[in-house]
Structure formats: C-alpha cells, structure tokens
Amino acid sequence: MSICVYLHVIAIVINLKDEKGIGGLMIRGSIIFLIGYIGWNIDYHFCSEMTKILNPQLHAWWHVTASYSCYSLLIIVIFDRSKILGKNPKIKWVCIILPYVGLSDESEQYLPSKVMSSAERELLMQEVSVED
C-alpha cells in the first residue's frame, strides 16, 4: 500500500512539474526516508555490536524520519488538492525545515478549463453541501 501511495504522489509531482518547490519537497522527503530506513536496518542487524560502543537509537530516528517524509508527501497532496479547488496554493517554510501549504488571499476565480468550469464547480459544491 505504501508503494502505491508513493507512486501516486510521484504522478502528482510529474503533473505539477512547473510548480516551484514541489519536486524539491519530493526529493527531500524521499532522501530523509531512505536515511531513516538505512539507519533502522543498521540498528536491526548490528544492534548487539552497536550497544557495546554506544546506543544511537536508530530505530527511534527511523520513526522521526519516516514521519517527516510522510508529512512531506502529504503536503504535496494538499498542494495538489488546493490547486484543483482553485485556492492558489504556495509551498511555504517554517525555519527552512517545516513545509506547509499557504493559500493566498486572492483565490483563483476559475479553474483551468481542462479540470472544470466555474459553473461546473459551483454545481458540484451545491451537490456536496450537507443540509441540516
């Protein structure tokens, strides 16, 4: 399932290739995931030898790196969905390490015609609204 999700995010990144920061976020998340995965495997296979010298808790770091990587991929999905909804998203950063999707005050008044027209979008929004 993880591989399917990752492949889907790759498809999103390919679709958003002209958007600033998306490709870099994908690469950053993937590299951090691989670093954590390698660390976890080192900890798993060489635990008895490593504890004689020091205990770096590489399995714990695996959880940190995997979580950050999943968060990075989620930001890409949120960016894509916001773009589809015409929210004019931008990737922004907190202290250069924590990305988030910022929405500008000036949302797009229309979606690209290949996605749907504004009349179709309005009709869709009426259909999915929940009545009390």
VOZAPA-295733 format. One record per residue: residue in one letter; x negated, y negated, z of N, C-alpha, C in turn. Coordinates in Angstrom, 2 decimals, padded with zeros to 5 digits, m for minus. Atoms other than C-alpha are relative to their C-alpha. Layout:
BEGIN
rec rest:A, n.x:X, n.y:Y, n.z:Z, ca.x:X, ca.y:Y, ca.z:Z, c.x:X, c.y:Y, c.z:Z $
...
//
This chain:
BEGIN
rec rest:M, n.x:m000.83, n.y:001.18, n.z:000.00, ca.x:000.00, ca.y:000.00, ca.z:000.00, c.x:m000.88, c.y:m001.26, c.z:000.00 $
rec rest:S, n.x:000.92, n.y:001.15, n.z:m000.04, ca.x:m002.87, ca.y:m002.36, ca.z:000.80, c.x:m000.59, c.y:m000.29, c.z:m001.37 $
rec rest:I, n.x:000.57, n.y:000.17, n.z:001.34, ca.x:m004.36, ca.y:m001.78, ca.z:m002.63, c.x:001.02, c.y:m000.62, c.z:m000.94 $
rec rest:C, n.x:m001.06, n.y:000.58, n.z:000.84, ca.x:m001.03, ca.y:m002.55, ca.z:m004.31, c.x:000.19, c.y:m001.48, c.z:000.30 $
rec rest:V, n.x:m000.13, n.y:001.41, n.z:m000.37, ca.x:m000.70, ca.y:m005.81, ca.z:m002.36, c.x:m001.18, c.y:m000.80, c.z:m000.52 $
rec rest:Y, n.x:001.20, n.y:000.69, n.z:000.47, ca.x:m004.29, ca.y:m006.76, ca.z:m003.19, c.x:000.05, c.y:m000.20, c.z:m001.52 $
rec rest:L, n.x:m000.12, n.y:000.13, n.z:001.46, ca.x:m003.70, ca.y:m006.06, ca.z:m006.90, c.x:001.04, c.y:m001.03, c.z:m000.39 $
rec rest:H, n.x:m001.04, n.y:001.01, n.z:000.27, ca.x:m000.54, ca.y:m008.17, ca.z:m006.80, c.x:m000.56, c.y:m001.41, c.z:000.22 $
rec rest:V, n.x:000.60, n.y:001.31, n.z:m000.27, ca.x:m002.48, ca.y:m011.07, ca.z:m005.26, c.x:m001.01, c.y:m000.35, c.z:m001.10 $
rec rest:I, n.x:000.90, n.y:000.25, n.z:001.13, ca.x:m005.12, ca.y:m010.69, ca.z:m007.99, c.x:000.79, c.y:m000.50, c.z:m001.20 $
rec rest:A, n.x:m000.86, n.y:000.46, n.z:001.11, ca.x:m002.31, ca.y:m011.04, ca.z:m010.56, c.x:000.45, c.y:m001.44, c.z:000.23 $
rec rest:I, n.x:m000.39, n.y:001.38, n.z:m000.32, ca.x:m001.14, ca.y:m014.20, ca.z:m008.77, c.x:m001.16, c.y:m000.95, c.z:m000.26 $
rec rest:V, n.x:001.19, n.y:000.85, n.z:000.20, ca.x:m004.69, ca.y:m015.62, ca.z:m008.80, c.x:m000.27, c.y:m000.19, c.z:m001.48 $
rec rest:I, n.x:000.20, n.y:000.12, n.z:001.45, ca.x:m005.03, ca.y:m014.89, ca.z:m012.51, c.x:001.03, c.y:m000.96, c.z:m000.59 $
rec rest:N, n.x:m001.07, n.y:000.88, n.z:000.47, ca.x:m001.71, ca.y:m016.64, ca.z:m013.09, c.x:m000.24, c.y:m001.45, c.z:000.40 $
rec rest:L, n.x:000.26, n.y:001.35, n.z:m000.51, ca.x:m002.88, ca.y:m019.65, ca.z:m011.05, c.x:m001.44, c.y:m000.44, c.z:m000.26 $
rec rest:K, n.x:001.43, n.y:000.25, n.z:000.23, ca.x:m006.37, ca.y:m019.83, ca.z:m012.59, c.x:m000.34, c.y:m001.48, c.z:m000.14 $
rec rest:D, n.x:000.27, n.y:001.43, n.z:000.17, ca.x:m006.04, ca.y:m023.57, ca.z:m013.27, c.x:000.15, c.y:m000.78, c.z:001.30 $
rec rest:E, n.x:m000.19, n.y:000.68, n.z:m001.28, ca.x:m005.22, ca.y:m024.39, ca.z:m009.64, c.x:m001.30, c.y:m000.06, c.z:000.78 $
rec rest:K, n.x:001.24, n.y:000.22, n.z:m000.74, ca.x:m008.07, ca.y:m025.83, ca.z:m007.59, c.x:000.04, c.y:000.76, c.z:001.33 $
rec rest:G, n.x:000.17, n.y:m000.64, n.z:m001.29, ca.x:m009.24, ca.y:m023.66, ca.z:m004.71, c.x:000.57, c.y:001.40, c.z:000.15 $
rec rest:I, n.x:m000.64, n.y:m001.32, n.z:m000.14, ca.x:m007.19, ca.y:m020.52, ca.z:m005.34, c.x:m001.01, c.y:001.12, c.z:m000.21 $
rec rest:G, n.x:001.00, n.y:m001.03, n.z:000.28, ca.x:m009.99, ca.y:m018.47, ca.z:m006.89, c.x:m001.03, c.y:000.10, c.z:001.11 $
rec rest:G, n.x:000.97, n.y:000.02, n.z:m001.09, ca.x:m012.43, ca.y:m019.54, ca.z:m004.21, c.x:000.55, c.y:000.60, c.z:001.28 $
rec rest:L, n.x:m000.64, n.y:m000.57, n.z:m001.19, ca.x:m009.98, ca.y:m018.62, ca.z:m001.47, c.x:000.09, c.y:001.52, c.z:m000.12 $
rec rest:M, n.x:m000.07, n.y:m001.45, n.z:000.24, ca.x:m009.54, ca.y:m015.17, ca.z:m003.01, c.x:m001.39, c.y:000.63, c.z:000.19 $
rec rest:I, n.x:001.36, n.y:m000.52, n.z:m000.13, ca.x:m013.30, ca.y:m014.64, ca.z:m003.24, c.x:m000.45, c.y:m000.04, c.z:001.45 $
rec rest:R, n.x:000.38, n.y:000.13, n.z:m001.42, ca.x:m013.88, ca.y:m015.91, ca.z:000.30, c.x:000.68, c.y:001.08, c.z:000.84 $
rec rest:G, n.x:m000.73, n.y:m001.01, n.z:m000.77, ca.x:m011.17, ca.y:m013.65, ca.z:001.73, c.x:m000.51, c.y:001.40, c.z:m000.28 $
rec rest:S, n.x:000.48, n.y:m001.33, n.z:000.37, ca.x:m012.46, ca.y:m010.63, ca.z:m000.18, c.x:m001.39, c.y:000.27, c.z:000.58 $
rec rest:I, n.x:001.35, n.y:m000.18, n.z:m000.54, ca.x:m016.08, ca.y:m011.15, ca.z:000.89, c.x:000.04, c.y:000.19, c.z:001.51 $
rec rest:I, n.x:m000.11, n.y:m000.13, n.z:m001.45, ca.x:m015.13, ca.y:m011.63, ca.z:004.53, c.x:000.57, c.y:001.36, c.z:000.37 $
rec rest:F, n.x:m000.56, n.y:m001.34, n.z:m000.24, ca.x:m013.03, ca.y:m008.45, ca.z:004.36, c.x:m001.09, c.y:001.06, c.z:m000.16 $
rec rest:L, n.x:001.06, n.y:m000.98, n.z:000.24, ca.x:m015.96, ca.y:m006.49, ca.z:002.90, c.x:m001.07, c.y:m000.02, c.z:001.09 $
rec rest:I, n.x:000.98, n.y:000.10, n.z:m001.09, ca.x:m018.36, ca.y:m007.79, ca.z:005.55, c.x:000.54, c.y:000.70, c.z:001.24 $
rec rest:G, n.x:m000.60, n.y:m000.66, n.z:m001.15, ca.x:m015.97, ca.y:m006.66, ca.z:008.27, c.x:000.11, c.y:001.51, c.z:m000.18 $
rec rest:Y, n.x:m000.12, n.y:m001.43, n.z:000.28, ca.x:m015.40, ca.y:m003.30, ca.z:006.61, c.x:m001.35, c.y:000.70, c.z:000.13 $
rec rest:I, n.x:001.35, n.y:m000.57, n.z:m000.12, ca.x:m019.13, ca.y:m002.66, ca.z:006.34, c.x:m000.42, c.y:000.05, c.z:001.47 $
rec rest:G, n.x:000.33, n.y:000.02, n.z:m001.42, ca.x:m019.61, ca.y:m003.69, ca.z:009.96, c.x:000.73, c.y:001.08, c.z:000.78 $
rec rest:W, n.x:m000.78, n.y:m001.03, n.z:m000.68, ca.x:m016.83, ca.y:m001.39, ca.z:011.12, c.x:m000.57, c.y:001.39, c.z:m000.30 $
rec rest:N, n.x:000.58, n.y:m001.29, n.z:000.35, ca.x:m018.36, ca.y:001.54, ca.z:009.23, c.x:m001.35, c.y:000.23, c.z:000.66 $
rec rest:I, n.x:001.27, n.y:m000.13, n.z:m000.72, ca.x:m021.79, ca.y:000.85, ca.z:010.70, c.x:000.28, c.y:000.36, c.z:001.45 $
rec rest:D, n.x:m000.36, n.y:m000.27, n.z:m001.39, ca.x:m020.19, ca.y:000.80, ca.z:014.15, c.x:000.52, c.y:001.43, c.z:000.16 $
rec rest:Y, n.x:m000.60, n.y:m001.33, n.z:m000.07, ca.x:m018.26, ca.y:004.00, ca.z:013.44, c.x:m001.05, c.y:001.12, c.z:m000.14 $
rec rest:H, n.x:000.95, n.y:m001.07, n.z:000.30, ca.x:m021.14, ca.y:006.03, ca.z:012.03, c.x:m001.26, c.y:m000.02, c.z:000.87 $
rec rest:F, n.x:001.24, n.y:000.10, n.z:m000.76, ca.x:m024.01, ca.y:004.74, ca.z:014.17, c.x:000.22, c.y:m000.52, c.z:001.42 $
rec rest:C, n.x:m000.35, n.y:000.52, n.z:m001.32, ca.x:m022.26, ca.y:003.95, ca.z:017.45, c.x:m000.97, c.y:000.47, c.z:001.08 $
rec rest:S, n.x:000.86, n.y:m000.53, n.z:m001.07, ca.x:m024.41, ca.y:006.23, ca.z:019.62, c.x:m001.41, c.y:m000.59, c.z:m000.07 $
rec rest:E, n.x:001.32, n.y:000.60, n.z:000.14, ca.x:m027.65, ca.y:004.80, ca.z:018.21, c.x:000.01, c.y:m001.49, c.z:000.34 $
rec rest:M, n.x:m000.07, n.y:001.45, n.z:m000.21, ca.x:m026.50, ca.y:001.18, ca.z:018.38, c.x:000.19, c.y:m000.36, c.z:001.47 $
rec rest:T, n.x:m000.23, n.y:000.33, n.z:m001.41, ca.x:m025.35, ca.y:001.31, ca.z:022.01, c.x:m001.27, c.y:000.13, c.z:000.83 $
rec rest:K, n.x:001.28, n.y:m000.09, n.z:m000.70, ca.x:m028.90, ca.y:002.24, ca.z:023.04, c.x:m000.73, c.y:m001.34, c.z:m000.05 $
rec rest:I, n.x:000.68, n.y:001.28, n.z:000.19, ca.x:m030.12, ca.y:m001.13, ca.z:021.73, c.x:000.88, c.y:m001.14, c.z:000.52 $
rec rest:L, n.x:m000.97, n.y:001.01, n.z:m000.38, ca.x:m027.10, ca.y:m003.39, ca.z:022.08, c.x:001.37, c.y:000.47, c.z:m000.46 $
rec rest:N, n.x:m001.36, n.y:m000.38, n.z:000.39, ca.x:m023.34, ca.y:m003.21, ca.z:021.65, c.x:000.65, c.y:m001.20, c.z:m000.68 $
rec rest:P, n.x:m000.51, n.y:001.18, n.z:000.70, ca.x:m022.32, ca.y:m005.71, ca.z:018.94, c.x:001.52, c.y:m000.03, c.z:m000.21 $
rec rest:Q, n.x:m001.46, n.y:m000.06, n.z:000.14, ca.x:m018.64, ca.y:m004.61, ca.z:018.98, c.x:000.44, c.y:m000.29, c.z:m001.44 $
rec rest:L, n.x:m000.32, n.y:000.23, n.z:001.41, ca.x:m018.49, ca.y:m004.42, ca.z:015.19, c.x:001.43, c.y:000.40, c.z:m000.33 $
rec rest:H, n.x:m001.40, n.y:m000.35, n.z:000.25, ca.x:m015.09, ca.y:m002.72, ca.z:015.33, c.x:000.92, c.y:m001.18, c.z:000.36 $
rec rest:A, n.x:m000.79, n.y:001.18, n.z:m000.37, ca.x:m013.70, ca.y:m005.77, ca.z:017.13, c.x:m000.13, c.y:m001.08, c.z:m001.08 $
rec rest:W, n.x:000.19, n.y:000.97, n.z:001.07, ca.x:m015.25, ca.y:m008.01, ca.z:014.46, c.x:000.76, c.y:000.40, c.z:m001.26 $
rec rest:W, n.x:m000.80, n.y:m000.49, n.z:001.13, ca.x:m013.53, ca.y:m005.83, ca.z:011.85, c.x:001.42, c.y:m000.55, c.z:000.10 $
rec rest:H, n.x:m001.37, n.y:000.51, n.z:m000.17, ca.x:m010.18, ca.y:m006.88, ca.z:013.31, c.x:000.07, c.y:m001.50, c.z:m000.29 $
rec rest:V, n.x:000.04, n.y:001.45, n.z:000.27, ca.x:m011.15, ca.y:m010.56, ca.z:013.15, c.x:m000.12, c.y:m000.26, c.z:m001.50 $
rec rest:T, n.x:000.21, n.y:000.25, n.z:001.44, ca.x:m012.41, ca.y:m010.39, ca.z:009.55, c.x:001.17, c.y:000.49, c.z:m000.84 $
rec rest:A, n.x:m001.16, n.y:m000.50, n.z:000.75, ca.x:m009.50, ca.y:m008.27, ca.z:008.32, c.x:001.19, c.y:m000.94, c.z:000.16 $
rec rest:S, n.x:m001.10, n.y:000.93, n.z:m000.23, ca.x:m007.03, ca.y:m010.67, ca.z:009.91, c.x:m000.18, c.y:m001.29, c.z:m000.79 $
rec rest:Y, n.x:000.26, n.y:001.23, n.z:000.76, ca.x:m008.70, ca.y:m013.71, ca.z:008.37, c.x:000.20, c.y:000.23, c.z:m001.50 $
rec rest:S, n.x:m000.16, n.y:m000.32, n.z:001.42, ca.x:m008.77, ca.y:m012.01, ca.z:004.96, c.x:001.47, c.y:000.11, c.z:m000.38 $
rec rest:C, n.x:m001.44, n.y:m000.11, n.z:000.27, ca.x:m005.09, ca.y:m011.11, ca.z:005.15, c.x:000.66, c.y:m001.38, c.z:000.02 $
rec rest:Y, n.x:m000.52, n.y:001.37, n.z:m000.06, ca.x:m004.33, ca.y:m014.69, ca.z:006.18, c.x:m000.33, c.y:m000.76, c.z:m001.28 $
rec rest:S, n.x:000.39, n.y:000.68, n.z:001.24, ca.x:m006.28, ca.y:m015.97, ca.z:003.15, c.x:000.86, c.y:000.43, c.z:m001.17 $
rec rest:L, n.x:m000.85, n.y:m000.49, n.z:001.09, ca.x:m004.31, ca.y:m013.74, ca.z:000.80, c.x:001.44, c.y:m000.50, c.z:000.17 $
rec rest:L, n.x:m001.35, n.y:000.51, n.z:m000.26, ca.x:m001.07, ca.y:m014.83, ca.z:002.46, c.x:000.12, c.y:m001.46, c.z:m000.42 $
rec rest:I, n.x:m000.01, n.y:001.40, n.z:000.42, ca.x:m001.99, ca.y:m018.46, ca.z:001.83, c.x:000.16, c.y:m000.09, c.z:m001.52 $
rec rest:I, n.x:m000.14, n.y:m000.02, n.z:001.47, ca.x:m002.33, ca.y:m017.63, ca.z:m001.88, c.x:001.45, c.y:000.30, c.z:m000.39 $
rec rest:V, n.x:m001.39, n.y:m000.35, n.z:000.29, ca.x:001.13, ca.y:m016.03, ca.z:m001.90, c.x:000.93, c.y:m001.17, c.z:000.35 $
rec rest:I, n.x:m000.81, n.y:001.16, n.z:m000.39, ca.x:002.63, ca.y:m019.01, ca.z:m000.03, c.x:m000.17, c.y:m001.13, c.z:m001.02 $
rec rest:F, n.x:000.26, n.y:001.02, n.z:001.02, ca.x:000.98, ca.y:m021.38, ca.z:m002.53, c.x:000.79, c.y:000.31, c.z:m001.26 $
rec rest:D, n.x:m000.71, n.y:m000.40, n.z:001.22, ca.x:002.43, ca.y:m019.41, ca.z:m005.45, c.x:001.51, c.y:m000.21, c.z:000.15 $
rec rest:R, n.x:m001.44, n.y:000.15, n.z:m000.22, ca.x:005.92, ca.y:m019.35, ca.z:m003.96, c.x:000.40, c.y:m001.47, c.z:000.07 $
rec rest:S, n.x:m000.30, n.y:001.43, n.z:m000.08, ca.x:005.80, ca.y:m023.06, ca.z:m003.16, c.x:m000.04, c.y:m000.64, c.z:m001.37 $
rec rest:K, n.x:000.09, n.y:000.52, n.z:001.37, ca.x:004.75, ca.y:m023.78, ca.z:m006.73, c.x:001.23, c.y:000.39, c.z:m000.81 $
rec rest:I, n.x:m001.20, n.y:m000.46, n.z:000.70, ca.x:007.62, ca.y:m021.69, ca.z:m008.09, c.x:001.21, c.y:m000.83, c.z:000.41 $
rec rest:L, n.x:m001.12, n.y:000.79, n.z:m000.51, ca.x:010.02, ca.y:m023.67, ca.z:m005.90, c.x:m000.13, c.y:m001.49, c.z:m000.29 $
rec rest:G, n.x:000.17, n.y:001.39, n.z:000.38, ca.x:008.61, ca.y:m026.95, ca.z:m007.22, c.x:m000.40, c.y:m000.91, c.z:001.15 $
rec rest:K, n.x:000.37, n.y:000.78, n.z:m001.19, ca.x:007.14, ca.y:m028.11, ca.z:m003.90, c.x:m001.33, c.y:m000.73, c.z:m000.14 $
rec rest:N, n.x:001.29, n.y:000.67, n.z:000.25, ca.x:003.83, ca.y:m029.37, ca.z:m005.40, c.x:m001.02, c.y:000.31, c.z:001.10 $
rec rest:P, n.x:000.92, n.y:m000.38, n.z:m001.08, ca.x:001.53, ca.y:m027.40, ca.z:m003.05, c.x:m001.45, c.y:m000.33, c.z:m000.30 $
rec rest:K, n.x:001.45, n.y:000.20, n.z:000.08, ca.x:m002.14, ca.y:m028.10, ca.z:m002.37, c.x:m000.64, c.y:000.83, c.z:001.11 $
rec rest:I, n.x:000.76, n.y:m000.70, n.z:m001.04, ca.x:m004.69, ca.y:m025.98, ca.z:m000.52, c.x:m000.78, c.y:m001.04, c.z:000.78 $
rec rest:K, n.x:000.71, n.y:000.92, n.z:m000.88, ca.x:m005.98, ca.y:m027.95, ca.z:002.45, c.x:m000.74, c.y:000.82, c.z:001.04 $
rec rest:W, n.x:000.86, n.y:m000.72, n.z:m000.94, ca.x:m008.53, ca.y:m027.03, ca.z:005.10, c.x:m000.08, c.y:m000.72, c.z:001.33 $
rec rest:V, n.x:000.27, n.y:000.51, n.z:m001.33, ca.x:m008.92, ca.y:m027.49, ca.z:008.83, c.x:m001.43, c.y:000.42, c.z:000.34 $
rec rest:C, n.x:001.40, n.y:m000.26, n.z:m000.36, ca.x:m012.62, ca.y:m027.78, ca.z:009.75, c.x:m000.71, c.y:000.94, c.z:m000.97 $
rec rest:I, n.x:000.63, n.y:m000.77, n.z:001.07, ca.x:m013.63, ca.y:m026.08, ca.z:006.48, c.x:000.15, c.y:001.52, c.z:000.17 $
rec rest:I, n.x:m000.11, n.y:m001.45, n.z:m000.19, ca.x:m012.67, ca.y:m022.64, ca.z:007.85, c.x:001.43, c.y:000.52, c.z:m000.02 $
rec rest:L, n.x:m001.38, n.y:m000.46, n.z:m000.09, ca.x:m008.88, ca.y:m022.53, ca.z:008.14, c.x:000.85, c.y:m000.64, c.z:m001.09 $
rec rest:P, n.x:m000.80, n.y:000.58, n.z:001.08, ca.x:m006.90, ca.y:m022.98, ca.z:004.92, c.x:001.49, c.y:m000.01, c.z:000.36 $
rec rest:Y, n.x:m001.46, n.y:000.02, n.z:m000.10, ca.x:m003.25, ca.y:m023.93, ca.z:004.78, c.x:000.56, c.y:m000.65, c.z:m001.26 $
rec rest:V, n.x:m000.66, n.y:000.58, n.z:001.17, ca.x:m000.74, ca.y:m024.95, ca.z:002.13, c.x:000.68, c.y:m001.28, c.z:000.43 $
rec rest:G, n.x:m000.63, n.y:001.30, n.z:m000.25, ca.x:000.11, ca.y:m028.62, ca.z:002.22, c.x:000.96, c.y:m000.32, c.z:m001.12 $
rec rest:L, n.x:m001.00, n.y:000.39, n.z:000.99, ca.x:003.22, ca.y:m029.84, ca.z:000.47, c.x:000.04, c.y:m001.52, c.z:m000.06 $
rec rest:S, n.x:000.00, n.y:001.45, n.z:000.13, ca.x:003.17, ca.y:m033.35, ca.z:m000.92, c.x:001.41, c.y:m000.53, c.z:000.19 $
rec rest:D, n.x:m001.30, n.y:000.64, n.z:m000.18, ca.x:005.96, ca.y:m035.79, ca.z:m000.21, c.x:000.75, c.y:m000.10, c.z:m001.31 $
rec rest:E, n.x:m000.61, n.y:000.12, n.z:001.32, ca.x:006.59, ca.y:m036.03, ca.z:m003.92, c.x:000.15, c.y:001.37, c.z:m000.62 $
rec rest:S, n.x:m000.24, n.y:m001.30, n.z:000.61, ca.x:008.05, ca.y:m032.65, ca.z:m004.81, c.x:000.34, c.y:m000.20, c.z:m001.46 $
rec rest:E, n.x:m000.30, n.y:000.09, n.z:001.43, ca.x:008.36, ca.y:m031.94, ca.z:m008.48, c.x:001.51, c.y:m000.07, c.z:m000.18 $
rec rest:Q, n.x:m001.42, n.y:000.13, n.z:000.27, ca.x:011.72, ca.y:m032.94, ca.z:m009.86, c.x:000.52, c.y:001.12, c.z:m000.90 $
rec rest:Y, n.x:m000.39, n.y:m001.08, n.z:000.88, ca.x:011.73, ca.y:m029.98, ca.z:m012.18, c.x:m001.02, c.y:001.11, c.z:000.09 $
rec rest:L, n.x:000.92, n.y:m001.12, n.z:000.11, ca.x:010.19, ca.y:m026.60, ca.z:m012.60, c.x:m000.38, c.y:000.15, c.z:m001.45 $
rec rest:P, n.x:000.34, n.y:m000.23, n.z:001.39, ca.x:008.34, ca.y:m025.62, ca.z:m015.74, c.x:001.10, c.y:000.78, c.z:m000.70 $
rec rest:S, n.x:m001.11, n.y:m000.62, n.z:000.72, ca.x:010.80, ca.y:m024.55, ca.z:m018.41, c.x:m000.13, c.y:001.51, c.z:m000.11 $
rec rest:K, n.x:000.16, n.y:m001.44, n.z:000.11, ca.x:009.27, ca.y:m021.08, ca.z:m018.59, c.x:000.47, c.y:000.72, c.z:001.28 $
rec rest:V, n.x:m000.48, n.y:m000.61, n.z:m001.23, ca.x:010.34, ca.y:m020.48, ca.z:m014.96, c.x:001.51, c.y:m000.12, c.z:000.05 $
rec rest:M, n.x:m001.43, n.y:000.24, n.z:000.06, ca.x:013.81, ca.y:m022.07, ca.z:m014.82, c.x:000.24, c.y:m001.50, c.z:m000.03 $
rec rest:S, n.x:m000.34, n.y:001.41, n.z:000.07, ca.x:015.53, ca.y:m025.36, ca.z:m015.44, c.x:000.52, c.y:m000.46, c.z:001.36 $
rec rest:S, n.x:m000.48, n.y:000.53, n.z:m001.28, ca.x:016.62, ca.y:m027.67, ca.z:m012.61, c.x:001.46, c.y:000.39, c.z:000.23 $
rec rest:A, n.x:m001.40, n.y:m000.42, n.z:m000.15, ca.x:020.28, ca.y:m026.79, ca.z:m013.30, c.x:000.09, c.y:001.46, c.z:000.44 $
rec rest:E, n.x:000.03, n.y:m001.40, n.z:m000.41, ca.x:019.48, ca.y:m023.08, ca.z:m013.03, c.x:m000.46, c.y:000.14, c.z:001.44 $
rec rest:R, n.x:000.50, n.y:m000.05, n.z:m001.37, ca.x:017.53, ca.y:m023.68, ca.z:m009.84, c.x:001.09, c.y:m000.44, c.z:000.98 $
rec rest:E, n.x:m001.08, n.y:000.48, n.z:m000.87, ca.x:020.43, ca.y:m025.67, ca.z:m008.34, c.x:001.09, c.y:001.05, c.z:000.14 $
rec rest:L, n.x:m001.01, n.y:m001.06, n.z:m000.04, ca.x:022.86, ca.y:m022.91, ca.z:m009.26, c.x:m000.48, c.y:001.15, c.z:000.88 $
rec rest:L, n.x:000.56, n.y:m001.07, n.z:m000.81, ca.x:020.57, ca.y:m020.33, ca.z:m007.69, c.x:000.03, c.y:m000.37, c.z:001.48 $
rec rest:M, n.x:m000.01, n.y:000.44, n.z:m001.40, ca.x:020.28, ca.y:m022.38, ca.z:m004.49, c.x:001.42, c.y:000.05, c.z:000.56 $
rec rest:Q, n.x:m001.38, n.y:m000.08, n.z:m000.45, ca.x:024.09, ca.y:m022.57, ca.z:m004.29, c.x:000.41, c.y:001.44, c.z:000.25 $
rec rest:E, n.x:m000.36, n.y:m001.39, n.z:m000.14, ca.x:024.38, ca.y:m018.82, ca.z:m004.74, c.x:m000.60, c.y:000.63, c.z:001.24 $
rec rest:V, n.x:000.65, n.y:m000.62, n.z:m001.15, ca.x:021.92, ca.y:m018.00, ca.z:m001.97, c.x:000.29, c.y:m000.71, c.z:001.32 $
rec rest:S, n.x:m000.32, n.y:000.69, n.z:m001.25, ca.x:023.24, ca.y:m020.53, ca.z:000.55, c.x:000.99, c.y:000.85, c.z:000.80 $
rec rest:V, n.x:m000.83, n.y:m000.81, n.z:m000.90, ca.x:024.84, ca.y:m018.87, ca.z:003.54, c.x:001.09, c.y:m000.87, c.z:000.57 $
rec rest:E, n.x:m001.12, n.y:000.76, n.z:m000.55, ca.x:028.28, ca.y:m020.04, ca.z:004.54, c.x:000.26, c.y:000.48, c.z:001.42 $
rec rest:D, n.x:m000.27, n.y:m000.35, n.z:m001.40, ca.x:029.24, ca.y:m020.16, ca.z:008.21, c.x:001.31, c.y:000.74, c.z:000.15 $
//
